[in-house]
Amino acid sequence: MSRQDIEKDVHASMQAYFADLAGSEPHGLYDMMIGAVEKPLLEAVMAQANNNQSRAAQWLGLNRNTLRKKLILHRLID
């Protein structure tokens, strides 16, 4: 799956979301989308990195402490 495929999927999902709103005003879209994408991204990367936080942080382009905070926030670690 390429970046373009992912972008198309996100675009299609957003179109469906707006259609479901049936004219209502959306609120907090950015936080909603980050929340929807961040946890499964972290789960997948941590699994692929064999739960090695340093490796996962490097792959994600994050500081290891930032990754740890996000893992705690999403209750993926204690």
PyMOL commands that set and color helices and strands:
alter all, ss='L'
color gray80, all
select helices_A, chain A and resi 3-21+29-48+53-60+64-73
alter helices_A, ss='H'
color red, helices_A
deselect
rebuild
show_as cartoon
